[in-house]
Amino acid sequence: MELLIESLEGDIYLAYQVQGKRKAPLLDRHNNPRTFRSLEQVREYCSSETYQSASLLQATAYDEMCGISNAEQSSAVMNLNWF
């Protein structure tokens, strides 16, 4: 199982458990996607789980500055080397 963290709006992060082609968001106690305020908060929250890898998905700064539409936006994926 892998951990994928998506960066939204600078200090908002969503985290997903990825297994094969299945991608499921981490949920809060009300079954809503759990949001995090930092990567460290995600790391602490997931410390009791067993993941093979952790990655960060974020829009590139170039796309954000140029105002490219969501359909054309590219994303960068970084390995976090947590596990």
N, C-alpha and C positions, 0 to 999 in steps of 0.2 A: 504494500500500500504506500502511496506517495502523498505528500502534502503539497498543495498548490495554493499560494497566497496571491491574491489579486489586489493591486494597489489602485485605489480610487480616490480622487480629489486630495492627494497629498497625505492626509493623516487618517484616512479611512481604509481599512483592509478587510477583505472577505477571505475566508480560508475554505478549502475544499479537500476532501479525501478523494484521491483518484486511484482506481483499481481497474486496470485495463482501459476500456472505453467508458467506464462508469465514473462520473464526476458528481459527487454529492457535497453540498455545502455543510459546514459545521453549523449546527442549530442551537439556539438558546432553549430555555425551558418552556417557551411558548411555541416551539417548532418554527420559529422565524430564523432566517440566516443570521448568524452571530457576527457582529461587527467588532473590529479591534481598532485601537488607536495607535498602535505601533507594532513593529515586527517583534520586539521583545515581548509584548503582551501575547502575541500568537505563540511564540516559542514557549513561554511559561504555561500557557493553557494546554498545549499539546505535549508537554514533557512526560506525561504518564502514558502516552500512546507509543506504539512501535511503528515507525515509518522508515522506509528504505531511503527516502530522499525528501528534500524540501526545495521548492523553487518559488521565485518571485516573478510574477507577471505584471508588467507595467507598460503603459503607452510610452512611446519615445517622445522626448522633448521636442524634436523637430515637428512631429505631427501635431502636438499641442500648440506650438507657436504659429504654425501655418494655417491652422483651422481646417484641416482635412476632415471630411465627413467620416462618420463611424464606419461605414462600409469600406473605406479606403485605408483606415488607420492600421498601422502595424504595431506590434507589441514586441517588447524585448523580454526574454526569459533568462533569469539568472539563477544559477545553482547556489543555494545558501550554505552548503557544507555543514549542516547541523547534525546530521546523522551519519 
